[in-house]
C-alpha cells in the first residue's frame, strides 16, 4: 500500500468517526453548526479527496473510502 493510499484510507476512517461523534453530540443537545475540520498533510491524499471520484490510478481502492 502506498503512503498516499494509507493516508487517504485513514482520513476516510477519521471522517466516519467525526460523523459518529457529531451525531452523538446532536443527540445529547449540543448543536453542531460549523463544519469539523479534518487536517491531512499528504498531497496525494488531498488531491484524491478533492477529485470526488476514483481516477484511473485509484480504481483499485474500495469506493467506500471516497465518501470523504
mmCIF file of the N, C-alpha and C atoms, coordinates in Angstrom:
data_MODEL
# 
_entry.id   MODEL 
# 
loop_
_atom_site.group_PDB 
_atom_site.id 
_atom_site.type_symbol 
_atom_site.label_atom_id 
_atom_site.label_alt_id 
_atom_site.label_comp_id 
_atom_site.label_asym_id 
_atom_site.label_entity_id 
_atom_site.label_seq_id 
_atom_site.pdbx_PDB_ins_code 
_atom_site.Cartn_x 
_atom_site.Cartn_y 
_atom_site.Cartn_z 
_atom_site.occupancy 
_atom_site.B_iso_or_equiv 
_atom_site.pdbx_formal_charge 
_atom_site.auth_seq_id 
_atom_site.auth_comp_id 
_atom_site.auth_asym_id 
_atom_site.auth_atom_id 
_atom_site.pdbx_PDB_model_num 
ATOM 1   N N  . UNK A 1 1  ? 0.840   -1.171 0.000   1.00 0.00 ? 1  UNK A N  1 
ATOM 2   C CA . UNK A 1 1  ? 0.000   0.000  0.000   1.00 0.00 ? 1  UNK A CA 1 
ATOM 3   C C  . UNK A 1 1  ? 0.888   1.237  0.000   1.00 0.00 ? 1  UNK A C  1 
ATOM 4   N N  . UNK A 1 2  ? 0.562   2.175  -0.844  1.00 0.00 ? 2  UNK A N  1 
ATOM 5   C CA . UNK A 1 2  ? 1.348   3.403  -0.898  1.00 0.00 ? 2  UNK A CA 1 
ATOM 6   C C  . UNK A 1 2  ? 1.002   4.294  0.291   1.00 0.00 ? 2  UNK A C  1 
ATOM 7   N N  . UNK A 1 3  ? 1.883   5.241  0.583   1.00 0.00 ? 3  UNK A N  1 
ATOM 8   C CA . UNK A 1 3  ? 1.610   6.149  1.698   1.00 0.00 ? 3  UNK A CA 1 
ATOM 9   C C  . UNK A 1 3  ? 0.384   7.013  1.398   1.00 0.00 ? 3  UNK A C  1 
ATOM 10  N N  . UNK A 1 4  ? 0.197   7.370  0.128   1.00 0.00 ? 4  UNK A N  1 
ATOM 11  C CA . UNK A 1 4  ? -0.979  8.159  -0.247  1.00 0.00 ? 4  UNK A CA 1 
ATOM 12  C C  . UNK A 1 4  ? -2.256  7.368  0.013   1.00 0.00 ? 4  UNK A C  1 
ATOM 13  N N  . UNK A 1 5  ? -2.264  6.120  -0.386  1.00 0.00 ? 5  UNK A N  1 
ATOM 14  C CA . UNK A 1 5  ? -3.442  5.280  -0.175  1.00 0.00 ? 5  UNK A CA 1 
ATOM 15  C C  . UNK A 1 5  ? -3.704  5.081  1.320   1.00 0.00 ? 5  UNK A C  1 
ATOM 16  N N  . UNK A 1 6  ? -2.653  4.872  2.087   1.00 0.00 ? 6  UNK A N  1 
ATOM 17  C CA . UNK A 1 6  ? -2.796  4.686  3.533   1.00 0.00 ? 6  UNK A CA 1 
ATOM 18  C C  . UNK A 1 6  ? -3.336  5.960  4.191   1.00 0.00 ? 6  UNK A C  1 
ATOM 19  N N  . UNK A 1 7  ? -2.814  7.103  3.810   1.00 0.00 ? 7  UNK A N  1 
ATOM 20  C CA . UNK A 1 7  ? -3.273  8.379  4.374   1.00 0.00 ? 7  UNK A CA 1 
ATOM 21  C C  . UNK A 1 7  ? -4.724  8.657  3.971   1.00 0.00 ? 7  UNK A C  1 
ATOM 22  N N  . UNK A 1 8  ? -5.070  8.373  2.738   1.00 0.00 ? 8  UNK A N  1 
ATOM 23  C CA . UNK A 1 8  ? -6.436  8.603  2.264   1.00 0.00 ? 8  UNK A CA 1 
ATOM 24  C C  . UNK A 1 8  ? -7.411  7.701  3.008   1.00 0.00 ? 8  UNK A C  1 
ATOM 25  N N  . UNK A 1 9  ? -7.054  6.439  3.188   1.00 0.00 ? 9  UNK A N  1 
ATOM 26  C CA . UNK A 1 9  ? -7.899  5.493  3.918   1.00 0.00 ? 9  UNK A CA 1 
ATOM 27  C C  . UNK A 1 9  ? -8.054  5.932  5.371   1.00 0.00 ? 9  UNK A C  1 
ATOM 28  N N  . UNK A 1 10 ? -6.973  6.380  5.982   1.00 0.00 ? 10 UNK A N  1 
ATOM 29  C CA . UNK A 1 10 ? -7.032  6.851  7.368   1.00 0.00 ? 10 UNK A CA 1 
ATOM 30  C C  . UNK A 1 10 ? -7.914  8.092  7.483   1.00 0.00 ? 10 UNK A C  1 
ATOM 31  N N  . UNK A 1 11 ? -7.831  8.993  6.519   1.00 0.00 ? 11 UNK A N  1 
ATOM 32  C CA . UNK A 1 11 ? -8.674  10.189 6.538   1.00 0.00 ? 11 UNK A CA 1 
ATOM 33  C C  . UNK A 1 11 ? -10.151 9.817  6.388   1.00 0.00 ? 11 UNK A C  1 
ATOM 34  N N  . UNK A 1 12 ? -10.438 8.827  5.554   1.00 0.00 ? 12 UNK A N  1 
ATOM 35  C CA . UNK A 1 12 ? -11.818 8.368  5.387   1.00 0.00 ? 12 UNK A CA 1 
ATOM 36  C C  . UNK A 1 12 ? -12.337 7.768  6.687   1.00 0.00 ? 12 UNK A C  1 
ATOM 37  N N  . UNK A 1 13 ? -11.516 6.999  7.372   1.00 0.00 ? 13 UNK A N  1 
ATOM 38  C CA . UNK A 1 13 ? -11.911 6.419  8.659   1.00 0.00 ? 13 UNK A CA 1 
ATOM 39  C C  . UNK A 1 13 ? -12.114 7.515  9.706   1.00 0.00 ? 13 UNK A C  1 
ATOM 40  N N  . UNK A 1 14 ? -11.242 8.510  9.707   1.00 0.00 ? 14 UNK A N  1 
ATOM 41  C CA . UNK A 1 14 ? -11.390 9.634  10.638  1.00 0.00 ? 14 UNK A CA 1 
ATOM 42  C C  . UNK A 1 14 ? -12.679 10.392 10.347  1.00 0.00 ? 14 UNK A C  1 
ATOM 43  N N  . UNK A 1 15 ? -13.020 10.528 9.081   1.00 0.00 ? 15 UNK A N  1 
ATOM 44  C CA . UNK A 1 15 ? -14.268 11.188 8.698   1.00 0.00 ? 15 UNK A CA 1 
ATOM 45  C C  . UNK A 1 15 ? -15.478 10.447 9.233   1.00 0.00 ? 15 UNK A C  1 
ATOM 46  N N  . UNK A 1 16 ? -15.441 9.121  9.177   1.00 0.00 ? 16 UNK A N  1 
ATOM 47  C CA . UNK A 1 16 ? -16.549 8.327  9.725   1.00 0.00 ? 16 UNK A CA 1 
ATOM 48  C C  . UNK A 1 16 ? -16.661 8.534  11.229  1.00 0.00 ? 16 UNK A C  1 
ATOM 49  N N  . UNK A 1 17 ? -15.529 8.584  11.907  1.00 0.00 ? 17 UNK A N  1 
ATOM 50  C CA . UNK A 1 17 ? -15.532 8.794  13.352  1.00 0.00 ? 17 UNK A CA 1 
ATOM 51  C C  . UNK A 1 17 ? -16.069 10.183 13.695  1.00 0.00 ? 17 UNK A C  1 
ATOM 52  N N  . UNK A 1 18 ? -15.694 11.180 12.906  1.00 0.00 ? 18 UNK A N  1 
ATOM 53  C CA . UNK A 1 18 ? -16.189 12.540 13.111  1.00 0.00 ? 18 UNK A CA 1 
ATOM 54  C C  . UNK A 1 18 ? -17.714 12.566 12.993  1.00 0.00 ? 18 UNK A C  1 
ATOM 55  N N  . UNK A 1 19 ? -18.258 11.911 11.991  1.00 0.00 ? 19 UNK A N  1 
ATOM 56  C CA . UNK A 1 19 ? -19.712 11.866 11.825  1.00 0.00 ? 19 UNK A CA 1 
ATOM 57  C C  . UNK A 1 19 ? -20.377 11.199 13.024  1.00 0.00 ? 19 UNK A C  1 
ATOM 58  N N  . UNK A 1 20 ? -19.776 10.150 13.542  1.00 0.00 ? 20 UNK A N  1 
ATOM 59  C CA . UNK A 1 20 ? -20.300 9.447  14.709  1.00 0.00 ? 20 UNK A CA 1 
ATOM 60  C C  . UNK A 1 20 ? -20.328 10.379 15.931  1.00 0.00 ? 20 UNK A C  1 
ATOM 61  N N  . UNK A 1 21 ? -19.230 11.067 16.190  1.00 0.00 ? 21 UNK A N  1 
ATOM 62  C CA . UNK A 1 21 ? -19.144 11.955 17.346  1.00 0.00 ? 21 UNK A CA 1 
ATOM 63  C C  . UNK A 1 21 ? -20.122 13.117 17.202  1.00 0.00 ? 21 UNK A C  1 
ATOM 64  N N  . UNK A 1 22 ? -20.207 13.685 15.995  1.00 0.00 ? 22 UNK A N  1 
ATOM 65  C CA . UNK A 1 22 ? -21.150 14.788 15.768  1.00 0.00 ? 22 UNK A CA 1 
ATOM 66  C C  . UNK A 1 22 ? -22.586 14.342 16.001  1.00 0.00 ? 22 UNK A C  1 
ATOM 67  N N  . UNK A 1 23 ? -22.913 13.140 15.576  1.00 0.00 ? 23 UNK A N  1 
ATOM 68  C CA . UNK A 1 23 ? -24.259 12.603 15.779  1.00 0.00 ? 23 UNK A CA 1 
ATOM 69  C C  . UNK A 1 23 ? -24.559 12.443 17.266  1.00 0.00 ? 23 UNK A C  1 
ATOM 70  N N  . UNK A 1 24 ? -23.599 11.924 18.016  1.00 0.00 ? 24 UNK A N  1 
ATOM 71  C CA . UNK A 1 24 ? -23.787 11.773 19.460  1.00 0.00 ? 24 UNK A CA 1 
ATOM 72  C C  . UNK A 1 24 ? -23.947 13.116 20.159  1.00 0.00 ? 24 UNK A C  1 
ATOM 73  N N  . UNK A 1 25 ? -23.183 14.105 19.749  1.00 0.00 ? 25 UNK A N  1 
ATOM 74  C CA . UNK A 1 25 ? -23.308 15.433 20.338  1.00 0.00 ? 25 UNK A CA 1 
ATOM 75  C C  . UNK A 1 25 ? -24.688 16.033 20.053  1.00 0.00 ? 25 UNK A C  1 
ATOM 76  N N  . UNK A 1 26 ? -25.178 15.846 18.835  1.00 0.00 ? 26 UNK A N  1 
ATOM 77  C CA . UNK A 1 26 ? -26.522 16.325 18.482  1.00 0.00 ? 26 UNK A CA 1 
ATOM 78  C C  . UNK A 1 26 ? -27.570 15.661 19.366  1.00 0.00 ? 26 UNK A C  1 
ATOM 79  N N  . UNK A 1 27 ? -27.427 14.364 19.594  1.00 0.00 ? 27 UNK A N  1 
ATOM 80  C CA . UNK A 1 27 ? -28.412 13.615 20.374  1.00 0.00 ? 27 UNK A CA 1 
ATOM 81  C C  . UNK A 1 27 ? -28.464 14.057 21.836  1.00 0.00 ? 27 UNK A C  1 
ATOM 82  N N  . UNK A 1 28 ? -27.367 14.550 22.373  1.00 0.00 ? 28 UNK A N  1 
ATOM 83  C CA . UNK A 1 28 ? -27.384 14.999 23.764  1.00 0.00 ? 28 UNK A CA 1 
ATOM 84  C C  . UNK A 1 28 ? -27.616 16.505 23.872  1.00 0.00 ? 28 UNK A C  1 
ATOM 85  N N  . UNK A 1 29 ? -27.984 17.118 22.763  1.00 0.00 ? 29 UNK A N  1 
ATOM 86  C CA . UNK A 1 29 ? -28.388 18.526 22.797  1.00 0.00 ? 29 UNK A CA 1 
ATOM 87  C C  . UNK A 1 29 ? -27.295 19.541 22.563  1.00 0.00 ? 29 UNK A C  1 
ATOM 88  N N  . UNK A 1 30 ? -26.188 19.128 22.020  1.00 0.00 ? 30 UNK A N  1 
ATOM 89  C CA . UNK A 1 30 ? -25.117 20.072 21.689  1.00 0.00 ? 30 UNK A CA 1 
ATOM 90  C C  . UNK A 1 30 ? -25.110 20.243 20.171  1.00 0.00 ? 30 UNK A C  1 
ATOM 91  N N  . UNK A 1 31 ? -25.718 21.331 19.684  1.00 0.00 ? 31 UNK A N  1 
ATOM 92  C CA . UNK A 1 31 ? -25.839 21.504 18.231  1.00 0.00 ? 31 UNK A CA 1 
ATOM 93  C C  . UNK A 1 31 ? -24.479 21.696 17.547  1.00 0.00 ? 31 UNK A C  1 
ATOM 94  N N  . UNK A 1 32 ? -24.372 21.127 16.365  1.00 0.00 ? 32 UNK A N  1 
ATOM 95  C CA . UNK A 1 32 ? -23.148 21.233 15.565  1.00 0.00 ? 32 UNK A CA 1 
ATOM 96  C C  . UNK A 1 32 ? -23.428 22.137 14.379  1.00 0.00 ? 32 UNK A C  1 
ATOM 97  N N  . UNK A 1 33 ? -23.088 23.403 14.514  1.00 0.00 ? 33 UNK A N  1 
ATOM 98  C CA . UNK A 1 33 ? -23.421 24.391 13.488  1.00 0.00 ? 33 UNK A CA 1 
ATOM 99  C C  . UNK A 1 33 ? -22.305 24.566 12.452  1.00 0.00 ? 33 UNK A C  1 
ATOM 100 N N  . UNK A 1 34 ? -21.081 24.373 12.861  1.00 0.00 ? 34 UNK A N  1 
ATOM 101 C CA . UNK A 1 34 ? -19.951 24.563 11.955  1.00 0.00 ? 34 UNK A CA 1 
ATOM 102 C C  . UNK A 1 34 ? -19.400 23.222 11.496  1.00 0.00 ? 34 UNK A C  1 
ATOM 103 N N  . UNK A 1 35 ? -18.723 23.244 10.381  1.00 0.00 ? 35 UNK A N  1 
ATOM 104 C CA . UNK A 1 35 ? -18.083 22.030 9.867   1.00 0.00 ? 35 UNK A CA 1 
ATOM 105 C C  . UNK A 1 35 ? -16.905 21.644 10.758  1.00 0.00 ? 35 UNK A C  1 
ATOM 106 N N  . UNK A 1 36 ? -16.637 20.358 10.824  1.00 0.00 ? 36 UNK A N  1 
ATOM 107 C CA . UNK A 1 36 ? -15.483 19.858 11.559  1.00 0.00 ? 36 UNK A CA 1 
ATOM 108 C C  . UNK A 1 36 ? -14.303 19.788 10.591  1.00 0.00 ? 36 UNK A C  1 
ATOM 109 N N  . UNK A 1 37 ? -13.211 20.369 10.972  1.00 0.00 ? 37 UNK A N  1 
ATOM 110 C CA . UNK A 1 37 ? -12.023 20.399 10.107  1.00 0.00 ? 37 UNK A CA 1 
ATOM 111 C C  . UNK A 1 37 ? -11.218 19.125 10.314  1.00 0.00 ? 37 UNK A C  1 
ATOM 112 N N  . UNK A 1 38 ? -10.867 18.495 9.217   1.00 0.00 ? 38 UNK A N  1 
ATOM 113 C CA . UNK A 1 38 ? -10.019 17.301 9.236   1.00 0.00 ? 38 UNK A CA 1 
ATOM 114 C C  . UNK A 1 38 ? -8.721  17.659 8.521   1.00 0.00 ? 38 UNK A C  1 
ATOM 115 N N  . UNK A 1 39 ? -7.619  17.637 9.229   1.00 0.00 ? 39 UNK A N  1 
ATOM 116 C CA . UNK A 1 39 ? -6.328  18.007 8.658   1.00 0.00 ? 39 UNK A CA 1 
ATOM 117 C C  . UNK A 1 39 ? -5.671  16.791 8.004   1.00 0.00 ? 39 UNK A C  1 
ATOM 118 N N  . UNK A 1 40 ? -5.041  17.022 6.864   1.00 0.00 ? 40 UNK A N  1 
ATOM 119 C CA . UNK A 1 40 ? -4.321  15.979 6.125   1.00 0.00 ? 40 UNK A CA 1 
ATOM 120 C C  . UNK A 1 40 ? -3.086  16.623 5.509   1.00 0.00 ? 40 UNK A C  1 
ATOM 121 N N  . UNK A 1 41 ? -1.929  15.994 5.655   1.00 0.00 ? 41 UNK A N  1 
ATOM 122 C CA . UNK A 1 41 ? -0.696  16.603 5.149   1.00 0.00 ? 41 UNK A CA 1 
ATOM 123 C C  . UNK A 1 41 ? -0.099  15.881 3.940   1.00 0.00 ? 41 UNK A C  1 
ATOM 124 N N  . UNK A 1 42 ? -0.766  14.861 3.444   1.00 0.00 ? 42 UNK A N  1 
ATOM 125 C CA . UNK A 1 42 ? -0.257  14.132 2.293   1.00 0.00 ? 42 UNK A CA 1 
ATOM 126 C C  . UNK A 1 42 ? -0.886  14.714 1.025   1.00 0.00 ? 42 UNK A C  1 
ATOM 127 N N  . UNK A 1 43 ? -0.066  15.291 0.167   1.00 0.00 ? 43 UNK A N  1 
ATOM 128 C CA . UNK A 1 43 ? -0.580  15.981 -1.027  1.00 0.00 ? 43 UNK A CA 1 
ATOM 129 C C  . UNK A 1 43 ? -1.389  15.040 -1.924  1.00 0.00 ? 43 UNK A C  1 
ATOM 130 N N  . UNK A 1 44 ? -0.923  13.825 -2.102  1.00 0.00 ? 44 UNK A N  1 
ATOM 131 C CA . UNK A 1 44 ? -1.641  12.865 -2.936  1.00 0.00 ? 44 UNK A CA 1 
ATOM 132 C C  . UNK A 1 44 ? -3.011  12.545 -2.375  1.00 0.00 ? 44 UNK A C  1 
ATOM 133 N N  . UNK A 1 45 ? -3.091  12.380 -1.051  1.00 0.00 ? 45 UNK A N  1 
ATOM 134 C CA . UNK A 1 45 ? -4.371  12.090 -0.407  1.00 0.00 ? 45 UNK A CA 1 
ATOM 135 C C  . UNK A 1 45 ? -5.321  13.279 -0.541  1.00 0.00 ? 45 UNK A C  1 
ATOM 136 N N  . UNK A 1 46 ? -4.780  14.490 -0.423  1.00 0.00 ? 46 UNK A N  1 
ATOM 137 C CA . UNK A 1 46 ? -5.609  15.684 -0.599  1.00 0.00 ? 46 UNK A CA 1 
ATOM 138 C C  . UNK A 1 46 ? -6.149  15.775 -2.024  1.00 0.00 ? 46 UNK A C  1 
ATOM 139 N N  . UNK A 1 47 ? -5.311  15.486 -2.994  1.00 0.00 ? 47 UNK A N  1 
ATOM 140 C CA . UNK A 1 47 ? -5.761  15.516 -4.387  1.00 0.00 ? 47 UNK A CA 1 
ATOM 141 C C  . UNK A 1 47 ? -6.837  14.462 -4.640  1.00 0.00 ? 47 UNK A C  1 
ATOM 142 N N  . UNK A 1 48 ? -6.673  13.288 -4.066  1.00 0.00 ? 48 UNK A N  1 
ATOM 143 C CA . UNK A 1 48 ? -7.677  12.235 -4.225  1.00 0.00 ? 48 UNK A CA 1 
ATOM 144 C C  . UNK A 1 48 ? -8.992  12.638 -3.583  1.00 0.00 ? 48 UNK A C  1 
ATOM 145 N N  . UNK A 1 49 ? -8.934  13.253 -2.399  1.00 0.00 ? 49 UNK A N  1 
ATOM 146 C CA . UNK A 1 49 ? -10.151 13.674 -1.703  1.00 0.00 ? 49 UNK A CA 1 
ATOM 147 C C  . UNK A 1 49 ? -10.873 14.768 -2.475  1.00 0.00 ? 49 UNK A C  1 
ATOM 148 N N  . UNK A 1 50 ? -10.124 15.668 -3.077  1.00 0.00 ? 50 UNK A N  1 
ATOM 149 C CA . UNK A 1 50 ? -10.740 16.762 -3.831  1.00 0.00 ? 50 UNK A CA 1 
ATOM 150 C C  . UNK A 1 50 ? -11.213 16.335 -5.211  1.00 0.00 ? 50 UNK A C  1 
ATOM 151 N N  . UNK A 1 51 ? -10.756 15.189 -5.700  1.00 0.00 ? 51 UNK A N  1 
ATOM 152 C CA . UNK A 1 51 ? -11.181 14.702 -7.007  1.00 0.00 ? 51 UNK A CA 1 
ATOM 153 C C  . UNK A 1 51 ? -12.639 14.252 -6.974  1.00 0.00 ? 51 UNK A C  1 
ATOM 154 N N  . UNK A 1 52 ? -13.135 13.829 -5.830  1.00 0.00 ? 52 UNK A N  1 
ATOM 155 C CA . UNK A 1 52 ? -14.514 13.432 -5.583  1.00 0.00 ? 52 UNK A CA 1 
ATOM 156 C C  . UNK A 1 52 ? -14.961 12.170 -6.302  1.00 0.00 ? 52 UNK A C  1 
ATOM 157 N N  . UNK A 1 53 ? -14.068 11.526 -7.021  1.00 0.00 ? 53 UNK A N  1 
ATOM 158 C CA . UNK A 1 53 ? -14.398 10.244 -7.634  1.00 0.00 ? 53 UNK A CA 1 
ATOM 159 C C  . UNK A 1 53 ? -13.097 9.522  -7.954  1.00 0.00 ? 53 UNK A C  1 
ATOM 160 N N  . UNK A 1 54 ? -13.150 8.210  -8.067  1.00 0.00 ? 54 UNK A N  1 
ATOM 161 C CA . UNK A 1 54 ? -11.929 7.462  -8.388  1.00 0.00 ? 54 UNK A CA 1 
ATOM 162 C C  . UNK A 1 54 ? -11.382 7.832  -9.776  1.00 0.00 ? 54 UNK A C  1 
ATOM 163 N N  . UNK A 1 55 ? -10.066 7.796  -9.895  1.00 0.00 ? 55 UNK A N  1 
ATOM 164 C CA . UNK A 1 55 ? -9.427  8.029  -11.188 1.00 0.00 ? 55 UNK A CA 1 
ATOM 165 C C  . UNK A 1 55 ? -8.866  6.704  -11.701 1.00 0.00 ? 55 UNK A C  1 
ATOM 166 N N  . UNK A 1 56 ? -8.241  6.744  -12.844 1.00 0.00 ? 56 UNK A N  1 
ATOM 167 C CA . UNK A 1 56 ? -7.655  5.512  -13.400 1.00 0.00 ? 56 UNK A CA 1 
ATOM 168 C C  . UNK A 1 56 ? -6.619  4.911  -12.462 1.00 0.00 ? 56 UNK A C  1 
ATOM 169 N N  . UNK A 1 57 ? -5.888  5.747  -11.744 1.00 0.00 ? 57 UNK A N  1 
ATOM 170 C CA . UNK A 1 57 ? -4.839  5.251  -10.848 1.00 0.00 ? 57 UNK A CA 1 
ATOM 171 C C  . UNK A 1 57 ? -5.375  4.773  -9.502  1.00 0.00 ? 57 UNK A C  1 
ATOM 172 N N  . UNK A 1 58 ? -6.598  5.157  -9.152  1.00 0.00 ? 58 UNK A N  1 
ATOM 173 C CA . UNK A 1 58 ? -7.130  4.799  -7.837  1.00 0.00 ? 58 UNK A CA 1 
ATOM 174 C C  . UNK A 1 58 ? -8.304  3.833  -7.926  1.00 0.00 ? 58 UNK A C  1 
ATOM 175 N N  . UNK A 1 59 ? -8.547  3.251  -9.062  1.00 0.00 ? 59 UNK A N  1 
ATOM 176 C CA . UNK A 1 59 ? -9.692  2.347  -9.220  1.00 0.00 ? 59 UNK A CA 1 
ATOM 177 C C  . UNK A 1 59 ? -9.552  1.070  -8.410  1.00 0.00 ? 59 UNK A C  1 
ATOM 178 N N  . UNK A 1 60 ? -8.340  0.717  -8.023  1.00 0.00 ? 60 UNK A N  1 
ATOM 179 C CA . UNK A 1 60 ? -8.146  -0.498 -7.228  1.00 0.00 ? 60 UNK A CA 1 
ATOM 180 C C  . UNK A 1 60 ? -8.589  -0.304 -5.779  1.00 0.00 ? 60 UNK A C  1 
ATOM 181 N N  . UNK A 1 61 ? -8.775  0.948  -5.368  1.00 0.00 ? 61 UNK A N  1 
ATOM 182 C CA . UNK A 1 61 ? -9.191  1.226  -3.993  1.00 0.00 ? 61 UNK A CA 1 
ATOM 183 C C  . UNK A 1 61 ? -10.695 1.028  -3.848  1.00 0.00 ? 61 UNK A C  1 
ATOM 184 N N  . UNK A 1 62 ? -11.115 0.664  -2.654  1.00 0.00 ? 62 UNK A N  1 
ATOM 185 C CA . UNK A 1 62 ? -12.525 0.447  -2.379  1.00 0.00 ? 62 UNK A CA 1 
ATOM 186 C C  . UNK A 1 62 ? -13.280 1.781  -2.465  1.00 0.00 ? 62 UNK A C  1 
ATOM 187 N N  . UNK A 1 63 ? -14.404 1.789  -3.146  1.00 0.00 ? 63 UNK A N  1 
ATOM 188 C CA . UNK A 1 63 ? -15.183 3.003  -3.367  1.00 0.00 ? 63 UNK A CA 1 
ATOM 189 C C  . UNK A 1 63 ? -15.685 3.606  -2.050  1.00 0.00 ? 63 UNK A C  1 
ATOM 190 N N  . UNK A 1 64 ? -15.841 2.791  -1.018  1.00 0.00 ? 64 UNK A N  1 
ATOM 191 C CA . UNK A 1 64 ? -16.366 3.303  0.249   1.00 0.00 ? 64 UNK A CA 1 
ATOM 192 C C  . UNK A 1 64 ? -15.497 4.402  0.834   1.00 0.00 ? 64 UNK A C  1 
ATOM 193 N N  . UNK A 1 65 ? -14.221 4.428  0.494   1.00 0.00 ? 65 UNK A N  1 
ATOM 194 C CA . UNK A 1 65 ? -13.330 5.458  1.028   1.00 0.00 ? 65 UNK A CA 1 
ATOM 195 C C  . UNK A 1 65 ? -13.554 6.804  0.351   1.00 0.00 ? 65 UNK A C  1 
ATOM 196 N N  . UNK A 1 66 ? -14.228 6.829  -0.764  1.00 0.00 ? 66 UNK A N  1 
ATOM 197 C CA . UNK A 1 66 ? -14.410 8.071  -1.496  1.00 0.00 ? 66 UNK A CA 1 
ATOM 198 C C  . UNK A 1 66 ? -15.585 8.889  -0.978  1.00 0.00 ? 66 UNK A C  1 
ATOM 199 N N  . UNK A 1 67 ? -16.224 8.459  0.131   1.00 0.00 ? 67 UNK A N  1 
ATOM 200 C CA . UNK A 1 67 ? -17.251 9.266  0.770   1.00 0.00 ? 67 UNK A CA 1 
ATOM 201 C C  . UNK A 1 67 ? -16.640 10.463 1.477   1.00 0.00 ? 67 UNK A C  1 
ATOM 202 N N  . UNK A 1 68 ? -15.331 10.436 1.634   1.00 0.00 ? 68 UNK A N  1 
ATOM 203 C CA . UNK A 1 68 ? -14.618 11.513 2.332   1.00 0.00 ? 68 UNK A CA 1 
ATOM 204 C C  . UNK A 1 68 ? -14.963 12.846 1.708   1.00 0.00 ? 68 UNK A C  1 
# 
